[in-house]
Amino acid sequence: MEKGDLTCPNCGAGFRRIALTSLPGRSGEFRCAICDTVLEVLDGSRAVAYRLTVAPSRISG
């Protein structure tokens, strides 16, 4: 298991990332839940989960 943090370069939202190398995942993209910026492209080789941990102080829309 790998743990790490990921920050959106566009809005500053922070995410906790956990990857399980023992389980296959799905290929695709992970996008910021706040501004929809692509943060990571997934190849499906492992299961990856994300959790929003830091919301940006100001959300522009």
C-alpha positions in Angstrom: 0.0 0.0 0.0 1.2 3.5 -0.9 0.0 6.6 0.8 0.5 10.2 -0.3 -1.0 13.6 -0.8 -2.1 15.3 -4.0 -2.8 19.0 -4.5 -4.7 20.5 -7.3 -2.5 23.1 -9.1 -5.6 25.0 -10.3 -7.7 25.5 -7.1 -5.5 24.3 -4.3 -7.8 21.4 -3.1 -5.9 18.7 -1.2 -6.5 15.0 -1.6 -5.2 11.9 0.3 -4.2 9.2 -2.2 -4.0 5.5 -1.3 -2.9 2.9 -3.9 -3.2 -0.8 -3.4 -0.7 -2.7 -5.6 -2.2 -6.0 -4.6 -5.6 -5.2 -6.3 -6.2 -4.3 -10.0 -7.9 -1.0 -10.6 -9.7 0.8 -13.4 -8.0 2.8 -16.1 -9.1 6.4 -16.6 -8.6 9.8 -15.1 -8.9 11.3 -11.6 -10.3 14.8 -11.7 -10.4 17.4 -8.9 -13.8 17.3 -7.2 -13.8 21.1 -6.9 -12.7 22.4 -10.3 -12.6 19.3 -12.6 -8.9 19.6 -13.4 -7.3 16.2 -14.4 -4.9 15.4 -11.6 -3.8 11.9 -12.5 -4.2 9.4 -15.4 -4.7 5.8 -14.2 -3.6 2.8 -16.2 -5.6 0.2 -14.1 -2.5 -1.6 -12.8 -3.5 -1.0 -9.1 -6.6 0.2 -7.1 -6.4 3.8 -6.2 -8.7 5.8 -3.8 -8.8 9.5 -3.2 -10.3 11.6 -0.4 -10.7 15.3 -0.3 -8.8 16.5 2.8 -8.4 20.3 2.2 -11.0 22.4 0.5 -9.9 25.6 -1.1 -10.7 28.7 0.9 -12.3 30.4 -2.0 -14.1 28.6 -4.8 -14.4 30.7 -8.0 -17.0 29.9 -10.4 
